[in-house]
Amino acid sequence: MKNNIFLTGFMGCGKTSVGRVLAQRLGWTFVDLDQVIVDRAGTSIKEIFASKGEPAFREVETAALAEVASRQSQVISTGGGAVIAQQNREAMRGAGRIVNLTASVETIAARVSGDSERPLLAADASVERISFMLQGREQFYADADLRLDTTGKSVEAVASEVIDSLKGFL
């Protein structure tokens, strides 16, 4: 098995922030899967959703994830919906450990408030909408090796928890 750490979780749970710190501490490469997709497409995720739709975006996401998963010694921040596809979960499981970051609905709402680059929340970033989306994804987020709540914790503290919890893997 490759020694990668895949960070999953809903928008605003800290995947990118924690991922950068975690990779630095481990001396690994940090990969933001959304950025890989943007670089490949030459346009923003918001624009991909607007022009091609979510199914087309998910296809690009799956291809990017498969490519990234073929390497090792990486901390990969996935998009919030990457875990929905069984193929993506299998690719992550076969290439490392999956760490799901969570946060309270109120924390997520506060963190994503005013961020117009999140296409699935652009029209409605309410607590109700976030709760609804979380419920629909919970079974996929639960399919992780480790789950950590980031509510009220610093990025550094969450990174330390990941390292402590995965000592035998690292």
Salt bridges, closest charged atoms under 4 A:
GLU54 OE2 - ARG58 NH2 3.04
GLU61 OE1 - ARG58 NH1 2.90
GLU67 OE1 - ARG40 NH2 1.90
GLU67 OE2 - ARG71 NH1 3.55
ASP115 OD2 - ARG118 NE 2.87
GLU138 OE2 - ARG147 NH1 2.71
ASP143 OD2 - ARG89 NE 3.28
ASP143 OD1 - ARG93 NH2 2.79
ASP145 OD1 - ARG93 NH1 2.89
GLU161 OE2 - LYS153 NZ 2.89
ASP164 OD1 - LYS167 NZ 3.51
